Amino acid sequence: QNMIPKSELEMVCSIHSGNIAIFYTVWSKRKGAGREIIFSIVDYLKETKPEIKRFVTLSPKTEMAKKFHLSNGAQLITENETTNNFEYFV
């Protein structure tokens, strides 16, 4: 199933498989570490799970999260009640 969760409840209450990797709450105190985390995982998944074609976040609906993802090349694809989904096209 290739569904993008719109809430934490959807994420934990359903089985996700298919071609989408979902990133949830990437955070670090060190400047630049969040970006390193995301792109390291993307590189790893591309090597080990070639069936994964989409890299999407389930992020808190905050200005900080929005600025982080947009400044790192993601696009806002869905605005939900309490979360946003951003997609990295890499």
N, C-alpha and C positions, 0 to 999 in steps of 0.2 A: 504494500500500500504506500503510495507516495503522497502523504498528507503533511502539511506544515501545521504544527500545533499553534493555537492562538492563546493558550494559557498554560500555566504550570500544571493544572489539573489534566488538561488534554494530553500533555506530554507524558505524565506518569501513569495515566489510566488507559493508554492505548499502546498497542505494539506498532512500532515504526520499523519498516523495512523498505527496501527499494533503493532509490538512487539519491536520497537526500540525507546529508549529515546535519544535525541540529546542534548548534552551539548554545549553551545556556550559561549566563552570568560569568563572563570572562572578566577577571579583575586582578589587578596587581598594583602595588604601591610604587614600584619602580617604573619611571617614565620609559615608555617604549616596550615594556614587557608584555602588555596585553596584545599588541600587534605581533610580537614574536610568537606568542602562544598560538594565536589564530593561524598565522601563516605556516608555522611548523607543523601543526596538526593537519592543515590542508595538504602540505607536501607529503606527509606521512600517509594520509588516506589515499592520495593519488597513486602512490607507489604500491600500497598494500590492498586497497579496495577500489580497483578501477571502475567498478560498477557505480560508485558514488559520483554523481555528476553535478549535484547542487550543494552549496554550502550556505546554510541559512541560520540566522540567530533567532532565539526567543529571548528578547531583551526587555528590561524594565522600561516603562514609558517615562524616561527622564531625559532632560536636555543633555546631560553628561553622556549617556549611552548613545543618544542620537548623534552628537558631535563626534564621539569616538568612531562609530562605524562609518559615518559619512566621510570623515577625514582619512579613513583607511581604505576607501574605495568601494564600500558597500553601497547598495541602493535600498531605500525604504520600499518594501513591497507590500506590506500590510500593516494597517493601524488597527489594533484590537482595543478592547475596553481597558485592559490594564497592562498590555504588552505591545511591543512592535516587533515585526519581523523584518530583518535586513538580509539581503543576499549579497554574497561575494561572488563575483563573476571572474573566476581565476582559472 
